[in-house]
Amino acid sequence: MPYQSPISPGHSWYEASVGDRPSYAPLDGDVRTDVVIIGGGFTGLSAAAHLAKAGTRVVLIDGARFGDGASGRNGGQLGTGQRTPADELEAALGFTRAKALFDLAEEAKAHLLEFASVNGIEIDFMPGQMSVAHKKRYVDDYKAYADVMATRFGYPHVRFMDAHETAERLGSQHYFGGTRDSGTGHIHPLKLVVGSARVAAQAGAKLHENTRATGISSNGGKVVVTTPQGTITADKGFIAVNAYGGTLEPVSAAHVMPIGSFIGATVPLGSDSPVLPGGESVDDSRFVVRYFRKTTDGRLLFGGREIYTVDNPSDISAHIRRQIAEIYPGLKDVEITHSWGGFVGITVPRMPYVREVMPNVIFAGGYSGHGVMLSNFVGKLYAETIAGNRDRLKLLEDLKIPAFPGGRSLRAPLLFLALNWFALRDRF
Ligand SMILES: Cc1cc2nc3c(=O)[nH]c(=O)nc-3n(C[C@H](O)[C@H](O)[C@H](O)COP(=O)(O)OP(=O)(O)OC[C@H]3O[C@@H](n4cnc5c(N)ncnc54)[C@H](O)[C@@H]3O)c2cc1C
């Protein structure tokens, strides 16, 4: 019987293909440390690895297994820039800040690949990313985006594709055009989680799975985290729970909202399959984005379905197969061997939420579906902050991120209505 995460539904293809996944014993007793980290996804593990390498004493706890949140279960697409496109950021924040945020994301991309390579983590990187228009009326936006990237943001790797090239590169007539970004790609995210945990542990970080934080407080210069198995007392705290924090810390919970997103993996399609012959990943222009790519063993890994409640749908495979068939009619009966989901942490402006939520305690999360490269880098920026340089983390701390309207009880129904309205627009 495969291991089933208690916090995210379904058994993922990543779990089936990750290879050795060492476990870490729960916390047992009271401990004292320099930094306590709650959450063992990319954000927390990256922070732990960088802090420990710098000689800081770190204790990291996770309520489940590392990677059982979004980090071990996502689409693996690195993307480019922030979740909000650079030209929109420029309109909102001015060129200087938009360019600084774009450059930060580029550094995040380079950092992820270098971290994996330097530490011998095989992350199955495959190059190339395509963004495609599911309505003809969006095609000009893609053309303009490629221009802006090259001329204003100094990023020459995005190229416009017309309908013909798009069809050839996707192996599908479903889309009307788009862009191809040769400066990014996609990875096996759980391999990065497992490797990051190894690096952190080898550098001296104390890592504990199946240890849920039940509370966090900060008084008189001391941060105290309680768990059912013991208490951690530290000088500083880092909350890296993203969309999985529940009621642990109310300020961040009001700003980061969980949205369920679901993925299916097909059987290997075979080397003669016309699907994505170049191996790029894809995202499309739908508000409920469809994102897909092939794996190193030739499966189509397809994400699309979203839900705006914390219930788990029972029909992930059937739903995903229907979405695949719209794009690849030849795959209408394809076998889906694995289907699973996880919670994406979104914010109102779709930019990360990084804040000192109580004295000496920083929260980082809410990457809004764009966290694979950013979350890893934010962990490094947190370590930089502890070492005395907060300038780069500050770029994110300075972003204005309003709380979701409606308070804790009404925000989910309000968001449900708003998002369903946008999802409806995808069809017209
Ligand atoms: C289905 C899906 C597809 C996605 N696809 C992409 C993509 O293609 N590209 C992209 O850039 N981003 C994508 N994302 C988003 C990306 O995965 C996240 O932004 C990123 O993994 C966030 O990492 P994190 O470490 O901040 O949070 P998480 O990985 O969610 O980790 C949070 C951890 O905190 C732990 N935790 C929570 N509460 C407690 C507590 N009280 N005590 C102890 N531990 C606790 C959880 O167990 C969990 O392990 C996707 C997300 C999902 C769910």
PDBQT file of the ligand as one rigid body, heavy atoms in Angstrom, charges set to zero:
ROOT
HETATM    1  C1  LIG A 501      -0.989  20.983  -7.407  1.00  0.00    +0.000 C 
HETATM    2  C2  LIG A 501      -0.006  22.131  -7.340  1.00  0.00    +0.000 A 
HETATM    3  C3  LIG A 501       0.661  22.506  -8.497  1.00  0.00    +0.000 A 
HETATM    4  C4  LIG A 501       1.594  23.567  -8.452  1.00  0.00    +0.000 A 
HETATM    5  N1  LIG A 501       2.331  23.823  -9.564  1.00  0.00    +0.000 NA
HETATM    6  C5  LIG A 501       3.305  24.767  -9.505  1.00  0.00    +0.000 A 
HETATM    7  C6  LIG A 501       4.162  24.977 -10.622  1.00  0.00    +0.000 A 
HETATM    8  O1  LIG A 501       4.118  24.263 -11.628  1.00  0.00    +0.000 OA
HETATM    9  N2  LIG A 501       5.083  25.978 -10.530  1.00  0.00    +0.000 N 
HETATM   10  C7  LIG A 501       5.215  26.753  -9.400  1.00  0.00    +0.000 A 
HETATM   11  O2  LIG A 501       6.068  27.629  -9.379  1.00  0.00    +0.000 OA
HETATM   12  N3  LIG A 501       4.440  26.531  -8.317  1.00  0.00    +0.000 NA
HETATM   13  C8  LIG A 501       3.508  25.559  -8.326  1.00  0.00    +0.000 A 
HETATM   14  N4  LIG A 501       2.768  25.296  -7.218  1.00  0.00    +0.000 N 
HETATM   15  C9  LIG A 501       3.031  26.088  -5.985  1.00  0.00    +0.000 C 
HETATM   16  C10 LIG A 501       4.306  25.603  -5.265  1.00  0.00    +0.000 C 
HETATM   17  O3  LIG A 501       4.274  24.217  -5.120  1.00  0.00    +0.000 OA
HETATM   18  C11 LIG A 501       4.391  26.295  -3.890  1.00  0.00    +0.000 C 
HETATM   19  O4  LIG A 501       4.426  27.692  -4.083  1.00  0.00    +0.000 OA
HETATM   20  C12 LIG A 501       5.613  25.918  -3.081  1.00  0.00    +0.000 C 
HETATM   21  O5  LIG A 501       5.814  24.534  -3.057  1.00  0.00    +0.000 OA
HETATM   22  C13 LIG A 501       5.470  26.473  -1.661  1.00  0.00    +0.000 C 
HETATM   23  O6  LIG A 501       6.452  25.898  -0.832  1.00  0.00    +0.000 OA
HETATM   24  P1  LIG A 501       6.381  26.119   0.730  1.00  0.00    +0.000 P 
HETATM   25  O7  LIG A 501       7.561  25.447   1.301  1.00  0.00    +0.000 OA
HETATM   26  O8  LIG A 501       6.244  27.564   1.019  1.00  0.00    +0.000 OA
HETATM   27  O9  LIG A 501       5.025  25.437   1.205  1.00  0.00    +0.000 OA
HETATM   28  P2  LIG A 501       4.591  23.891   1.279  1.00  0.00    +0.000 P 
HETATM   29  O10 LIG A 501       5.396  23.052   0.369  1.00  0.00    +0.000 OA
HETATM   30  O11 LIG A 501       3.124  23.847   1.136  1.00  0.00    +0.000 OA
HETATM   31  O12 LIG A 501       5.025  23.459   2.740  1.00  0.00    +0.000 OA
HETATM   32  C14 LIG A 501       4.350  23.842   3.900  1.00  0.00    +0.000 C 
HETATM   33  C15 LIG A 501       4.623  22.777   4.943  1.00  0.00    +0.000 C 
HETATM   34  O13 LIG A 501       4.192  23.263   6.210  1.00  0.00    +0.000 OA
HETATM   35  C16 LIG A 501       3.755  22.164   6.965  1.00  0.00    +0.000 C 
HETATM   36  N5  LIG A 501       2.914  22.652   8.047  1.00  0.00    +0.000 N 
HETATM   37  C17 LIG A 501       1.761  23.341   7.950  1.00  0.00    +0.000 A 
HETATM   38  N6  LIG A 501       1.285  23.624   9.182  1.00  0.00    +0.000 NA
HETATM   39  C18 LIG A 501       2.165  23.110  10.066  1.00  0.00    +0.000 A 
HETATM   40  C19 LIG A 501       2.222  23.079  11.480  1.00  0.00    +0.000 A 
HETATM   41  N7  LIG A 501       1.274  23.644  12.257  1.00  0.00    +0.000 N 
HETATM   42  N8  LIG A 501       3.266  22.450  12.079  1.00  0.00    +0.000 NA
HETATM   43  C20 LIG A 501       4.230  21.877  11.330  1.00  0.00    +0.000 A 
HETATM   44  N9  LIG A 501       4.219  21.867   9.972  1.00  0.00    +0.000 NA
HETATM   45  C21 LIG A 501       3.201  22.481   9.354  1.00  0.00    +0.000 A 
HETATM   46  C22 LIG A 501       3.030  21.285   5.966  1.00  0.00    +0.000 C 
HETATM   47  O14 LIG A 501       2.961  19.944   6.417  1.00  0.00    +0.000 OA
HETATM   48  C23 LIG A 501       3.883  21.465   4.716  1.00  0.00    +0.000 C 
HETATM   49  O15 LIG A 501       4.821  20.419   4.539  1.00  0.00    +0.000 OA
HETATM   50  C24 LIG A 501       1.811  24.269  -7.228  1.00  0.00    +0.000 A 
HETATM   51  C25 LIG A 501       1.127  23.886  -6.067  1.00  0.00    +0.000 A 
HETATM   52  C26 LIG A 501       0.227  22.827  -6.122  1.00  0.00    +0.000 A 
HETATM   53  C27 LIG A 501      -0.478  22.413  -4.853  1.00  0.00    +0.000 C 
ENDROOT
TORSDOF 0
